[in-house]
């Protein structure tokens, strides 16, 4: 996970031939939806000051206004106007409101407390420092490409639970997989689409988010990184926090930069919600899988929280 950048693919122990990642097509509504959403978000982000009309947004997404309305209702349970509001700086500031007290309450109640009403319900364990330093030697990691609300998802599983989750736009699947494999360069990788399909369903289908059947994840990183990721797991859906707040929660108030680096190395996107960490002003900072995807996640979550409350 924290492997140095100079590690090359030649140093990996891989079984990665004949990849056939999922591709957008008439049979794949989820990927088609995200492709349209991605274009809509890009247009809104560039033109939000002008408060564009739905016709302009629909044209940018290559759909009709009616199709855009139904797309956002189907994808996130929001109208296009509500989704546009969810992408504003004011909305981000609202997410940050009382973020410190939200984290305090989560720490007191535990990962399955009332503050996590709208969340995936995750149980986790950390790999030992020795296992991490070994670069995954002796581990067999299974992976599969799956459609998701945020583009093609690369799901990586160990025998102990979900170990990695990454995202890719069309044509970038193999590069995203290689990026994940550099994190554990000595592991053996086996493509297993059927074996990882149940994990993908569990992650992206809110009807399967059940406290009595928590999603098992294994965190593979340094002790500091794991502490940061464990703190991220305590941020409820529909809220956000800042790097400095996370640093305070792990008793390292001067380590905001190091926290930012650990957030950027999070190997389990969305499940370990690094997208819920914002700048102090509420601005969206860089995101390993693209700021547009971070915006999509926050908007999608806003819709699901709104529909539950």
C-alpha positions as CSV (number, residue, x, y, z in Angstrom):
1,X,0.0,0.0,0.0
2,X,2.8,2.4,0.9
3,X,5.2,0.9,-1.6
4,X,7.8,3.3,-3.0
5,X,7.1,4.8,-6.5
6,X,10.3,3.2,-7.8
7,X,8.8,-0.3,-7.6
8,X,8.1,-1.4,-11.2
9,X,5.6,-4.0,-12.5
10,X,8.5,-6.3,-13.2
11,X,9.0,-6.6,-9.5
12,X,5.4,-7.9,-9.0
13,X,4.3,-11.5,-8.6
14,X,1.2,-11.2,-10.8
15,X,-1.3,-13.4,-12.6
16,X,-3.0,-10.8,-14.7
17,X,-3.6,-12.0,-18.3
18,X,-6.7,-11.8,-20.3
19,X,-8.4,-9.0,-18.3
20,X,-11.9,-8.3,-19.4
21,X,-13.1,-5.4,-17.3
22,X,-16.7,-4.3,-17.5
23,X,-17.4,-1.8,-20.2
24,X,-20.2,0.6,-20.7
25,X,-22.8,-0.7,-23.1
26,X,-26.5,-1.2,-23.6
27,X,-26.5,-3.9,-21.0
28,X,-24.8,-1.9,-18.3
29,X,-27.1,0.8,-17.0
30,X,-24.9,1.7,-13.9
31,X,-21.9,2.6,-16.0
32,X,-24.0,4.5,-18.6
33,X,-25.6,6.4,-15.7
34,X,-22.3,7.4,-14.2
35,X,-20.9,8.5,-17.6
36,X,-23.8,10.9,-17.9
37,X,-23.5,12.0,-14.3
38,X,-19.8,12.6,-14.7
39,X,-20.4,14.9,-17.7
40,X,-23.1,16.7,-15.8
41,X,-20.9,17.3,-12.8
42,X,-18.1,18.6,-14.9
43,X,-20.4,21.1,-16.6
44,X,-21.9,22.2,-13.3
45,X,-18.5,22.6,-11.7
46,X,-17.4,24.9,-14.5
47,X,-20.6,26.9,-14.7
48,X,-22.2,26.9,-11.2
49,X,-21.8,30.6,-10.8
50,X,-24.2,31.1,-13.7
51,X,-26.7,28.6,-12.2
52,X,-27.2,26.9,-15.5
53,X,-30.7,25.8,-16.6
54,X,-31.5,22.1,-16.7
55,X,-31.5,22.2,-20.5
56,X,-27.9,23.3,-20.6
57,X,-26.8,20.6,-18.1
58,X,-28.8,17.9,-20.1
59,X,-27.1,19.0,-23.3
60,X,-23.6,18.7,-21.7
61,X,-24.5,15.2,-20.4
62,X,-25.9,14.2,-23.9
63,X,-29.4,13.5,-22.6
64,X,-32.7,15.2,-22.8
65,X,-34.0,17.3,-19.8
66,X,-36.5,14.6,-19.0
67,X,-33.8,11.9,-19.1
68,X,-31.6,14.0,-16.9
69,X,-34.4,14.4,-14.3
70,X,-35.0,10.6,-14.3
71,X,-31.3,9.9,-14.3
72,X,-30.6,11.8,-11.1
73,X,-33.8,10.5,-9.4
74,X,-32.7,6.9,-10.3
75,X,-29.1,7.4,-9.5
76,X,-29.2,9.4,-6.2
77,X,-32.8,10.1,-5.4
78,X,-32.3,13.8,-6.1
79,X,-33.6,16.2,-8.6
80,X,-31.0,17.8,-10.8
81,X,-31.5,21.1,-9.0
82,X,-31.0,19.4,-5.6
83,X,-27.9,17.7,-6.9
84,X,-26.5,21.0,-8.1
85,X,-27.0,22.4,-4.7
86,X,-25.2,19.4,-3.2
87,X,-22.1,20.4,-5.2
88,X,-21.9,24.0,-3.8
89,X,-19.4,25.4,-1.3
90,X,-22.3,26.2,1.0
91,X,-23.4,22.6,1.1
92,X,-19.8,21.5,1.8
93,X,-19.6,24.0,4.7
94,X,-22.9,22.6,6.1
95,X,-21.3,19.1,6.0
96,X,-18.4,20.4,8.1
97,X,-20.7,22.1,10.6
98,X,-20.1,20.6,14.0
99,X,-17.7,18.1,12.5
100,X,-15.6,17.9,15.6
101,X,-18.6,17.0,17.8
102,X,-19.8,14.5,15.2
103,X,-16.4,12.7,15.4
104,X,-16.5,12.9,19.2
105,X,-19.9,11.3,19.3
106,X,-18.8,8.6,16.9
107,X,-15.7,7.8,19.0
108,X,-17.9,7.5,22.1
109,X,-20.6,5.3,20.5
110,X,-18.3,3.1,18.3
111,X,-18.5,2.2,14.7
112,X,-22.1,0.9,14.9
113,X,-23.5,3.6,17.1
114,X,-26.6,5.8,16.2
115,X,-24.4,8.3,14.3
116,X,-23.8,5.7,11.6
117,X,-27.5,5.2,10.8
118,X,-27.0,5.7,7.1
119,X,-23.7,3.9,6.7
120,X,-22.4,0.7,5.3
121,X,-21.6,-0.9,8.7
122,X,-18.0,-2.1,8.6
123,X,-16.0,-4.3,10.8
124,X,-12.2,-4.1,10.3
125,X,-8.9,-5.5,11.2
126,X,-5.4,-4.3,10.5
127,X,-2.6,-6.4,9.0
128,X,0.5,-6.7,11.2
129,X,3.4,-4.3,10.5
130,X,5.5,-7.3,9.5
131,X,2.9,-8.3,6.9
132,X,2.8,-4.8,5.5
133,X,6.6,-4.5,5.3
134,X,6.7,-7.7,3.4
135,X,4.8,-6.0,0.6
136,X,2.1,-8.6,0.5
137,X,4.5,-11.5,0.2
138,X,2.6,-14.8,0.8
139,X,-0.7,-13.1,0.2
140,X,-3.2,-14.1,-2.5
141,X,-5.4,-11.2,-3.5
142,X,-8.4,-11.8,-5.8
143,X,-9.8,-9.0,-7.9
144,X,-12.7,-8.3,-10.2
145,X,-14.0,-5.4,-12.3
146,X,-17.6,-4.4,-11.5
147,X,-20.0,-1.7,-12.4
148,X,-20.8,0.8,-9.7
149,X,-22.6,4.2,-9.3
150,X,-19.1,5.8,-9.7
151,X,-17.8,4.0,-12.8
152,X,-16.0,0.7,-13.0
153,X,-14.9,-0.5,-9.6
154,X,-11.9,-2.7,-9.0
155,X,-12.7,-4.9,-6.0
156,X,-9.7,-6.6,-4.3
157,X,-10.3,-9.2,-1.6
158,X,-8.0,-11.2,0.7
159,X,-9.1,-14.2,2.6
160,X,-9.8,-11.9,5.6
161,X,-12.0,-9.4,3.8
162,X,-12.1,-6.5,1.4
163,X,-8.5,-5.2,1.0
164,X,-8.9,-2.7,-1.9
165,X,-11.4,-0.7,-3.8
166,X,-10.5,1.6,-6.7
167,X,-12.4,3.3,-9.6
168,X,-11.7,3.8,-13.3
169,X,-13.3,5.5,-16.2
170,X,-13.7,3.7,-19.5
171,X,-10.3,2.6,-20.9
172,X,-8.4,3.2,-17.7
173,X,-9.3,0.0,-15.9
174,X,-5.8,-1.7,-16.3
175,X,-3.9,1.4,-15.2
176,X,-6.1,1.7,-12.1
177,X,-5.5,-2.0,-11.3
178,X,-1.7,-1.6,-11.8
179,X,-1.8,1.4,-9.4
180,X,-3.5,-0.8,-6.7
181,X,-1.0,-3.7,-7.3
182,X,2.0,-1.4,-6.7
183,X,0.7,-1.0,-3.1
184,X,1.4,-4.7,-2.4
185,X,4.0,-5.6,-5.0
186,X,4.9,-9.1,-3.7
187,X,1.4,-10.4,-3.5
188,X,-0.1,-12.9,-6.0
189,X,-3.0,-11.5,-7.9
190,X,-5.8,-13.7,-9.3
191,X,-8.7,-12.4,-11.4
192,X,-11.9,-13.7,-9.8
193,X,-15.0,-11.8,-11.1
194,X,-17.5,-14.2,-9.7
195,X,-15.8,-14.4,-6.3
196,X,-15.7,-10.6,-5.8
197,X,-19.2,-9.9,-7.2
198,X,-20.9,-10.4,-3.8
199,X,-18.5,-7.9,-2.2
200,X,-19.4,-5.4,-5.0
201,X,-23.1,-5.9,-4.4
202,X,-22.6,-5.5,-0.6
203,X,-20.7,-2.2,-1.1
204,X,-23.0,-0.4,-3.5
205,X,-26.5,-1.7,-2.7
206,X,-27.8,0.3,0.3
207,X,-30.5,-2.4,0.9
208,X,-27.6,-4.7,1.9
209,X,-26.1,-2.3,4.4
210,X,-27.0,-4.2,7.5
211,X,-25.6,-3.8,11.0
212,X,-26.1,-7.5,11.7
213,X,-24.1,-8.4,8.6
214,X,-21.1,-6.0,8.7
215,X,-18.7,-5.7,5.7
216,X,-15.3,-7.2,6.7
217,X,-12.3,-5.1,5.6
218,X,-8.6,-5.6,6.2
219,X,-6.5,-2.4,6.4
220,X,-3.0,-2.9,5.0
221,X,-0.7,0.1,5.8
222,X,1.6,1.6,8.4
223,X,0.4,2.0,12.0
224,X,-0.1,5.8,11.4
225,X,-2.0,5.2,8.2
226,X,-4.3,2.6,9.8
227,X,-5.1,5.0,12.6
228,X,-6.1,7.7,10.1
229,X,-8.3,5.2,8.1
230,X,-9.9,4.0,11.3
231,X,-10.9,7.6,12.1
232,X,-12.3,8.0,8.6
233,X,-14.6,5.1,9.2
234,X,-16.2,7.1,12.0
235,X,-17.4,9.9,9.7
236,X,-21.1,9.4,9.2
237,X,-22.6,9.5,5.7
238,X,-23.9,13.0,4.9
239,X,-21.2,14.7,7.0
240,X,-17.6,15.6,6.5
241,X,-14.5,16.6,8.4
242,X,-11.1,18.3,7.9
243,X,-7.6,17.0,7.8
244,X,-6.8,19.0,11.0
245,X,-9.8,17.5,12.8
246,X,-8.6,14.0,11.9
247,X,-5.1,14.9,13.1
248,X,-6.6,15.9,16.5
249,X,-8.6,12.7,16.8
250,X,-5.4,10.6,16.5
251,X,-3.6,12.8,19.0
252,X,-1.3,14.3,16.4
253,X,-2.7,17.9,16.1
254,X,0.4,19.1,14.1
255,X,0.3,16.2,11.6
256,X,-2.3,17.6,9.1
257,X,0.1,17.1,6.2
258,X,0.9,13.6,7.2
259,X,-2.8,12.9,7.6
260,X,-3.4,14.3,4.1
261,X,-0.8,11.9,2.8
262,X,-2.4,8.9,4.6
263,X,-5.8,9.9,3.3
264,X,-4.4,10.0,-0.2
265,X,-3.0,6.4,0.2
266,X,-6.3,5.0,1.4
267,X,-6.6,1.7,-0.6
268,X,-10.4,1.2,0.1
269,X,-12.1,4.1,-1.6
270,X,-15.7,4.9,-0.6
271,X,-15.9,2.2,2.1
272,X,-13.2,4.0,4.1
273,X,-14.7,7.4,3.2
274,X,-11.7,9.6,2.4
275,X,-14.1,11.6,0.1
276,X,-15.7,13.0,3.3
277,X,-12.4,14.9,4.2
278,X,-12.5,18.5,3.0
279,X,-10.4,21.6,3.3
280,X,-11.1,23.9,6.2
281,X,-13.0,26.2,3.9
282,X,-15.2,23.4,2.6
283,X,-13.3,23.3,-0.7
284,X,-12.8,19.9,-2.3
285,X,-9.1,19.1,-2.3
286,X,-7.4,16.5,-4.5
287,X,-8.8,13.0,-4.7
288,X,-6.8,10.0,-5.9
289,X,-9.7,8.8,-8.1
290,X,-10.5,12.3,-9.4
291,X,-12.3,15.3,-7.8
292,X,-15.3,14.7,-10.1
293,X,-15.8,11.3,-8.6
294,X,-15.5,12.8,-5.1
295,X,-18.2,15.2,-6.0
296,X,-20.3,12.4,-7.3
297,X,-19.9,10.4,-4.1
298,X,-20.9,13.4,-1.9
299,X,-24.0,14.1,-4.1
300,X,-25.0,10.5,-4.2
301,X,-24.7,10.2,-0.4
302,X,-26.7,13.5,0.0
303,X,-29.5,11.8,-1.9
304,X,-29.5,8.6,0.1
305,X,-29.4,10.5,3.5
306,X,-32.2,12.7,2.4
307,X,-34.3,9.7,1.4
308,X,-33.8,7.9,4.7
309,X,-34.3,10.8,7.1
